[in-house]
Amino acid sequence: MSNLLVLLILLPAAAALVCYFVRSMAVRRLTVLATGGILTLSALGLLAQGTFAPTEVGSFLGIGSDFLVTVLDFVLLGVIYFYGYKHKSLLIQGFTLAQVVLLAWFEFFMVGHEAVPAMMGDQLSLIMVLVISIVGSLICIFALPYMKEHEEHLHLKKTRQPRFFFFMLIFLGAMNGLVLSNNILWMYFFFEVTTFCSFMLIGHDATEIATKNAVRALWMNALGGLAFVIGMMLVYTQAGTLNISAILALGTTAPVMLTGLAFLCLAGFTKAAQVPFQSWLLGAMVAPTPVSALLHSSTMVKAGVFVVLRFAPAFAGTFLSTGVAVCGAFTFLACAALGVGQSNGKKILAYSTVGNLGLIICCAGINTPLALTAAIILILFHAISKSLLFLCVGTIEQSIGSRDIEDMRGLYGSNPRTALITIVGILTMILPPFGVLLGKWMAMEASADSNIFVVVMLAMGSAMMVVYLARWAGSMMGSRKPGARAESQPMLIRLPLMTLCLGAVVLSLASPWIYNSMLAPWIGSAPFVVGFGSLESAHGTFVVVPLFLVLGLGLLYAVRAASGYRRVKIMPPYVSGANSASGDGAYVGPMNGDVPFSTGNLYLGEMFAEPKLTPIFNALAVALIVLMLGGAL
């Protein structure tokens, strides 16, 4: 087991150094491919071995691991402070300096430095390791050909790929370290590593807008780091230990503990880009597509929801738990509303990500076995579908030069393979019997026994999310070119796309058995019984296999019906009989002039205008967070 932990955490760091110092493209390609393969096998091996109790980590080159992490903490904070100084950001400097002061006080005057088992592997950790190692590796593999074309587009004289893959791989190791940590100081260290990696990757292209958004991401997450340190100090004051397992076993024993947990939740909110912190993740769109995919699916934002989920058992049944649920549900609703007015593909996916993370955090706040099951299901399937969609948008953007969904209209005619994979990815986000909708159904059932406001926000948010995703899928499905041929793609582009697409479908089909073997043991009180390919509870039944059979029959019928497409005569649009004699789709307008026919989506810009709604949502979210923190005091 210890060897697997080393591979999952330290191998990406070693591979990152190889990518940075060995400038050969062939070596970099081989290193990324080998690292991805080893991480995948190691994650599967750890899953096969099963959960493990908190375990100690030995010394490294004769240096105690706890001491090494402490030193690296201060070094990393020093580096972050330097970048704050370099970019003249008083917020970064202030938040980082506050962390240094508080951490120094904590390390030298509060902590007894008792031996704490550093690593722990429960079902939550193992599932997170699978998501990080497999999905993250596929994104890194996709980045190999993508970044080559990206740099050709930018006309760079000197490649920045060594630096790029250095931080991509470090990110994966840091995330594995975070989700496996049993020492809260270790968790904080890896938490900060993800902050720094995201800053460097968002600013990778070194343009003015990239730097601006990277700095914003750094100061917001530095605020989260400060909240983490404060929460850690308050929790230690009450619990007297850094052992996360022991802290969870104590439960809600005192108001001071609850206050510390509230600050840890706030740290998770910033990392998960919850409203009002969503602007840093929206700004991350300027980064190359593999960065967006990594941030949204398997690393950065998942670190935020993991922190909230990890400590959720300690605040179950409290006002803090209700506050977390309401904040998460509000983010889900707000981002669904903001997404309706968007036509930028990446921005739609960004709002969808923040909203779904809000749904996961809401489930952590509801804090029942059913809600926690929904949270894990959503983490797993959202990571797969969202990484697939981001990679699809990147592929489309490099093909047509735009990420606007209006420019993707009729994409099937020119890029049928990418269009179909994108449509499948969207459908796995909004339709049964796929995993994301299964998680949403569980969340809705769990919320039925919760706050009525939570129920209403989840229902409204779900409806609006379907609107903007279904609208996008519909735009790509039509084509005026019969018999479209699949476009050529590099193998390392096609492999991740096909793997993630297949994974989203196959794992959804296997979701009842995934629940039975991986989730039910962690939840303890199993809210579902697995029937014939279905999940049954006291509230209702979600049929999986029967729906897949119906879906398969429908697909066969559609393919057969479409086989006669080439024999169909393509007609111009019917415009109430006012078609122009030119026959090119124009219609006769005022003064008998020809008016070109055009189609477009309805975005309801007046109702869902981002500049108008964002300040309102931010103000309401701040008020909810203040109430959450105030209730925990």
N, C-alpha and C positions, 0 to 999 in steps of 0.2 A: 504493500500500500504506500509506503513512504517513497518508493521509487516512482510510483504514479503521480504522487503529489509534486515531486521534483520536476517531472516532465511537464505537468500541467502549468506550473508557475514559473519555473526557472528556464525551461527549454525555450519558450518564446523570447525571453530576455537574451539568451545566448544567440538565438537566431537573429534577433534584432541587431546585435553587435556585428554579426557576419554581414548582414545586409548593408550596414552603415559603412564598414571599413573596407569591405571587398567590393569594388565598384563594377565588377563584371556582371553584365545583365544575365548571362547564363548561370552564374553562381547564385545570383539573387533569385532567379526563377526556381532553381533546384531547391534552394533553402526554403522558400515559401511553400512550395509543394510538399517537401518532406516534413516541414513543421506542421502543416495542415493535416497530413496523414497521421503523424504521430499523435497530435492532439486529439484527433478523432478516435483513434484506437485507445488512447489513454482514458478518455472520457467514458468510452464504452466499457473498458476494463474496470474502471472505478465503479460504474453502475453494476457490473456483474458481481463484484465483490460485495456490494451492498453497503448499507450505512455503517459508519464507524463512530465509536465514542471519541470524545475529545482526546487528542493525542499531542504529545510534546514534540517539538522540533529541535534537533540537536544543534550544535555549534557549526559555524561556517568558517573554515580556515582558522580554527581555534578561537574564533570570536563568538560569544554568546549571541544567539539569534535575536533575543529581546533587545540587547544592547545595540545590535546592528540596526534593527528597525528604528530604534530611538534616534540614532545618529542620522540615518537616512531621512527621518521625519524632518529634522531641523535643516538638513542640507536641501531638501526639496522645498521647504518653505523659504529658504534663502534664495533659491533660484526663482521661485514665483515672485518674491519681493523685487528681485532684480528686473524681471520683465515688467512689473508694475512701474518701477522707476524709469525704465527705458521708454515706456509708452506714456509716461507722465499721467498715470492713472492713480489719483489719490485714493480712490475706493479700493483698488487692489492692494496698495501699500498699507492702507489703514486696516483692512480686514486681515491681511497676512501678518502684520506686526502684532495685532491683537491675538492671533493664534499663537504666535511665537511666545509672547509673554505668558499667556494662560497655560500653554503646553509646558513651558519651562517650570512654572509654579507647580503644575500638576506632577510633573516627572520628579522634581527635586524635593518637594516639600509635602506632597500628599500621598503619593503611591508608595506602598511598602515593598514593591517589587518582589512579591511572592511568586513562586513558580505557577504559571498558568498554562495549561495545555493550549497550544497555539491554533491547532486545526481541529475541525469538527465536520462530519459529513452526515447530515440527515437527508431525508428525501428532497427537501427544498433545495439544499446545496447541490445534490447530485443532478437534479433536473436543470438547475442553472448552469452547472458545468457542461452539461450536454449542449445546451443552447449556445453558450459562449464558444465552446471548442469547435462544434460542427458548423453552425451558422457563421460564426466569425471566420473560420478557416475558408469557407466557400467565398466569402466576401473578399478576403485577401487574395485568393486565387483569381477571382474575377478582376481584381485590380491590376494584375500583371499586364494583360493586353490593353486594358482600359487606360491606364496611366501613360502608356506609350503613345497612344493616339491623343490623349489629353495634352501631353507636352508638345506634340507636333502641332496641335491646334494653337497653342500659346506661342509657338516659335521660340522655344527656349534654346539658348546656346549651350547651356550646361544643365544636365538632368538633376532634378531634386528627388528622384525616386529613392536613393539610399536613405535619406532623411524620412521620407514618407513611410516606407516599409518598416523603418526602425520604430516609429511611434505606433504604427498599426499593430505590430507584433507585441510590443510592450503592453499595449492596451489589453490584449487577450490574456497575457499572464497576470496583469494586475487585477482584472476582473475575476479570474479563477481564484486568486489569492483572497479577494474580498469576500466571495461567497463561501469560501471554506474556512474563514477566520472564526476562531472561538475566543480570541483575545481582542477586546474592543480597541486596544491601541493598534493592533495589527490591522483591524478593519479600517481604522482612521487613516493609516498610512496608505493602504491601497485605494481608499476613497480619494485621497489627495493626488495619487498618481494618475487616476482616471481624469481628474480635473486638469492636470497639466498636459496630458496627452491630447485631450479634446482641444485645448487652447492651441497647441502646436499644429494639429491637423486642420482645424478650421481656418487658421491663418496660413495654410500651406502655400497657396498661390502667391502670397506676398503682395497682393494688390491692396489698394487703399481700403476698399470695402471689405476685403477678407480680414485685414488687420483690425478694422473697426469692430467687426462682429466677433473676432477672436477675443479681443479685449473685453467686450461686453460679457461673453461667456465666462471669462476668467473671473471678473469681479463678482458676478452673480454666484458662481460656484465657490468663490472664496468666502462669500457670505454664508453659504452652506457649510463650508469647512469650519467657520467660526461657530455656527450653531451646533455642529457636531462636537467640538471641543467643550462647549458649555454643557451640552447634554451629557457628555461622558463624565465630566467632573461632578455634576449633580447626581448622576446615577451611582457613581463610585462613593460619593458621600454617604448615600443611604445603604448601598449593598455591601460596600467594603471589599469589593472584588472586581477584577477586570474580566472574569470568566463569564462569557455570555450565557452559557448553559446554566450557570448558577444564578445569574441575574433573572433569567426567564423563570426559573423555578421559584423565585421569591414572589412573583406576582405583584399586584398593586398593594403593597404593604404600607405605603406612606405617601403623603402629598409631595415630598421632595423627589421621590422616585418618579412620580407622575410628571412633574415639571421637567426632569431630565429627559424622560421619554418624549415629551412634547417637543423639546428642542431637537432631539434626534429625528423626529418626524419632519420637522421644519427643514433639517438638512436633506432628508429624502425628497421633500417637495422641490427644493431648488435643483437638485440633481435630476429629478424627473421632469423638470420644466413645467411644473404645475402653475396655473394662473395665480399670481401675476408674474411669474418668472419665465413665461413661455418665450419671450422675445429672444433669449439666447439660442434656443433650439431652432426657431424660425430663421435667425440670422445664420445659422450653421449651413443653410442651403447653399451658401456661396462656395463651400468646400467641394472638392471633387466628389462625385456620386458615391464611390466606395466609402468615403468618410461618413456621408449622410446615412448610408445603409448600416454601417457599424454603430453609429451613435443611436440610431432609432430602434435597432432590433436586438442586438446581443450585448451591448456594453453600457455606455454612459447612462442612458436613462433607466435601463434595467437595474443599475446600481441603486438608483433612488428608490424604486419600488421594493427592491430587495431589503433595504434598510428598514423600511416601514413594516414589511411582512415579517422580517426576522424578529422584531420586538413587539409585534402585535399581540402575542399571548400575554404579555406583561401588562397590557392596558385594556384587556377585554372587559366589557361591561361597565366602563367608566364614561364620564363626560368627554374625556379625550378621544375615546373610541368613536363616539357620536360625531365629534368635531372633525375627525379624520374622514369619516364617511361623507359628511356634508361637503367638505372641501373637495374631495375627490369627485363627487357627483356634480358639483358646480362646474368644475373644470371640464368634465365630460360634456355637459350641456353647452357651456360657453364656446368650446372649441368646435362643437358640431355646428353651432350657429355661424361662427366665423368661417368655417370651411365651405358653407353653402355659397358664399359670395366670391369664391376663388376660382380662377381658371388656370393658374400655374400648377402644374402637376406636382412639383416638389412641395409647394406650399400646402396643397391639399393633403398630401401624405404627412406633412409635418403636423398639421392640425389634427389629423386622424390619429397620429401617434400620441400627441399630448392628451387628446380626449380618451383614448383607450388606456393610457397610463392612469388617468384620473379614475377610470372605471376600476382598475386593479386596486388603486389606493382606497377607493370607496369600499371594495370588498374587504380589504384589510381592516377598515374601520367598522364595518358591520360585524366582522369578527366571529362569525358562526362557522361550524364545519362546512356548511354548504357554501358560504361566501368565500372561505379560504380555498375550497376546491375550485370555485370559479376563477379566483385570482391566478392559481397555478396553471389552469387550462388556458387562460388568456395570455399569460406570459409565454407559454410554449408556442401556441399557434399564432399569436400576433408576431412573434419574432420571425417565424418562417414566412408568413404572408407579407409582412412589411419589408423584410429584406429583399424578397423577390420583387416587389413592386418598385422599390428604389433602384434596384439593378436594371429593371426593365426601363424605367424612365431615363436612366443614364445611357442605356443602349439606344433608345429612341432619340435622345437629344443628340448623340453623336451621328445619328443617321440623317435626321431632318433638320438639325440645327436649332431646335426649339423644344422647350418643355411645357409649352402652353397646350392645353387639351384641345383647343379649337384647331390648332395646327395638326393634331393627331386624327382629325376627322377622316374616315376612310383609310386609316393606316393599313388595314388588312390588304389593300390592293398593292402596296409597295413592300411592306414588311409583315407578311402573314404570320410567320413563326413568332416574332416578338409580340405582335398584336394579340394572338391567341393566348400566349403565356400571360400577358398582362391582364387580359380579360379573365382568365382562370384565377389569377392572383386576386383581382377585385372581387370576383364571386365568392372566393373562400373567405372574404372579410364580411360578407353581408347575407349570405344565403345558407339555409340548412342543406345538407347535414354536416357542414364543415365546422372545424373546431372553434373558430372565433365566435360563430353564432352560438355554438353550444355553451361557451363560456359566458356569453351575454345572457342566454336563457337562464343559466344557473344564477347569474348576478341578479337578474330581475326577480327570480323566485326568492332569493335570499333577502332582497330589499323589501319584499312584501310584508315581512315581519319586522321591518325597521321603520325609520322615520318616513312619514307620508311625503315630505318634501323630497326625500331621496328617490322615492318611487317615481314621482312626477318628473324629476329632472332626468332620470335614466330613460324613461319612456320617450320623452321629447327629444333627448339627445340621440337615442337610437334611430328614431324616425328621420331626423335631419342628416345623420351620417349615411343612411341608405340613399338619400336624395343625391348627395354630391358624388358618391362613389358609383352608383348606378348610372348617373348622367355621363360620367367619364367612360364607363364601359360601353354604353350605347353609342358614343361618338365614334368609336373605333370599329364597330361591328360591320358597318356598311362599306361597300366598295363598288365602284363603277367599272372595275377591271375584272372580267370573268377569268377564271383559271389562273389565279395568282400563284406564282411559284415561290417556294420558301427562299428567303434571302440567305446568302452565305454569311457565316459568323465564325470567328476564331474558336477553336475547340475550348479554350479556357474562358470564353464568354458563354458559349452554349452549355458547357458542363454545369456550372453553378445554377444557371437559369432552369435547366431541365431537372436538376436534382432538387432544387427548392420547390419547383412546381409539383413534381411527383411526391415530394415529402408532405406538402400541404394537403394533398388528396389522400395519400395512403395512411398517413398518421391520423387524419380525421376518421377514416374508415376504422382504424384500430383504437379510436378514443375510448370505447367502453373498457377494453382490456388494459389500456394505459392507465385509466382511472383505477381499475381493480388492483393492478400490480404495483403502481408507483405512488398513487395519491392516497388511497384509502389507508395504507399503513401509517402515513404521516399525519393524516387528519385525526385518526383514532376513532372518533364516532362517525362511521361512514354514513353519509346522507343518502347514498344511492345503492340500489341493488342492480347488478348487471343481469339483464334478461337475455333474450335472443337478439343480440346485437343492438341493445337499447339500454338506456339508463332510466331506472324507475325510482321514483320517490313518492312521498306522501302527497306532494303537490301536483305531480303529473309525470309524464313519460316523454323522453326525447328519443325517438327512434332513429338509429343511425344506419344500420345495415339495410333495412327495408327501404329507406329513402335513397340510399346509394343504388339499390336495384332499380328503383323507379327512375333515378337520374340516368343510369346506364341505358335503360330502354328508351328514354326520351332522347338521349344523345344518338343512339342508333337510328331512331326515326328521323332526327334532324339531318344526319349525314346522308341518309337515303333520299330525303326530300331535296337536299341541296345538290345531289348528284346530277339533277337535271338543270342546274343553274346555267350551264353553257348554252342550253337550247332556248333559254328565256330571252325574249326581246327586251332590251333595256329601254324604258320609256322615260321621257322628261317628266319633271314634277307637274302634278295637276294643280293649276293655279286658278280654280273656279272658271275654267274655260277661257281665260284671257291670255292663253299662250301666244307668244309671238310667232309669226310665220317663219322666222329664222330657224326655229327648231333647236336652238342651242340652250334651252332652259330659261330664256328670258320671257317676260310677260309684257303685255301692252299696258303702259302706264298713262299718266296725264299727257294730253296733247298728242296721243297716239305714238308716244316715244317708247322704245324698248328699254325695259328696266331689267338688269341682270338679276337672276334668281340666286339667293344665298340662304344658307341655313346657319343656325347657331344656337347655343344653349341659352337658357334663361338663368341669370345669376341673381336676380332680385337684389341688385346692387343698392337700391335705396333702403331696403329693409335690413340687409345684412352687410352694410358698409363697414369694412374693417376699421378705418380711422374713427368712425363714430362709436362703434361698439367696444373697441378695445379699452379705452379709458374707463368706461363704465364697468366692464367686467373686472378690470384690474382693481378698481376701488372696492367693489363688492368682495373680491377675493381677499384683499388686505383686511377688510373688516372681519371676514370669517376666520382668517388665521389668528387675528388678535383675540377673537372670542375663544378660539381653540386653546391658545396659550393661556389666556386669562382664566379659563375654566380649570386648567391644570395647576394653576398656582395655589 
